[in-house]
Amino acid sequence: LLRNCYGALPVNGRVIVAEYILPLYPNPSLVTKGVIHMDYIMLAREAGEKERTEKEFEALAKGAEFQGFRVICRAFSTHIMEFLKTAWT
């Protein structure tokens, strides 16, 4: 899917992704508890499915040939990420 998006984008195109990001280390915050809860739900619904860490999202973007990746902001448990076809200058 991301490779198709990459191919359809203009040179300076970008894809905006809104997703949960699983923290590297558990902590007692409500945000972390919410993301881990969603991770359990995904695991129960679809065998092997799980939420991703920020590094996993970055690897996903790079694997689809995107040159730029960044997390723009977080709203509660949802992170807004940007995948850029051309790297920032």
C-alpha positions in Angstrom: 0.0 0.0 0.0 2.7 2.5 0.9 4.8 1.6 -2.2 1.7 2.4 -4.3 1.3 5.7 -2.4 5.0 6.5 -3.0 4.7 5.8 -6.7 1.6 8.0 -7.1 3.0 11.0 -5.2 4.6 14.0 -6.9 8.3 14.6 -6.1 7.6 16.7 -3.0 4.6 14.6 -1.9 3.9 13.3 1.6 1.7 10.8 3.3 0.1 11.7 6.7 -0.4 8.7 9.0 -2.5 8.8 12.2 -1.7 5.7 14.4 -0.9 4.5 17.8 2.8 4.2 18.6 3.8 1.6 21.1 6.5 2.9 23.5 9.8 1.1 23.8 9.4 0.7 27.5 6.2 0.5 29.5 5.3 3.4 31.8 2.3 4.2 34.0 0.9 7.0 31.8 -2.7 6.8 30.6 -1.4 7.2 27.0 0.8 4.1 27.3 -2.0 2.1 29.0 -4.3 3.0 26.1 -1.8 2.0 23.4 -1.0 -1.3 25.2 -4.8 -2.0 25.5 -5.2 -1.5 21.7 -2.2 -3.7 21.1 -3.9 -6.5 23.1 -7.1 -6.0 21.1 -5.3 -6.2 17.8 -3.5 -9.4 19.0 -6.8 -11.0 20.0 -8.6 -10.1 16.8 -5.9 -10.9 14.2 -3.3 -13.5 14.9 0.1 -11.8 14.9 -1.1 -8.3 14.5 0.3 -5.6 16.8 0.9 -1.9 17.3 4.3 -0.6 16.1 7.0 1.3 17.7 8.3 4.6 16.2 11.4 2.8 14.9 9.1 0.2 13.2 7.1 2.9 11.5 10.3 4.6 10.3 11.5 1.2 8.9 8.1 0.8 7.2 8.4 4.2 5.6 12.0 3.6 4.5 11.1 0.1 3.2 8.6 1.8 0.9 11.4 4.2 -0.3 10.2 7.3 1.6 13.2 9.5 2.3 11.8 11.4 5.2 10.0 10.4 8.4 8.9 12.3 11.4 6.3 12.3 14.2 4.6 15.7 13.9 2.5 15.6 17.1 0.5 13.5 19.5 -3.2 13.9 20.4 -4.0 11.7 23.4 -2.9 8.2 22.2 -2.8 9.0 18.5 0.4 10.1 16.8 0.5 12.0 13.6 3.4 11.0 11.3 4.7 12.3 8.0 6.3 10.2 5.4 8.1 12.3 2.7 9.0 11.2 -0.8 11.9 13.6 -0.8 14.1 14.2 2.3 14.1 17.6 4.1 16.7 20.0 3.0 
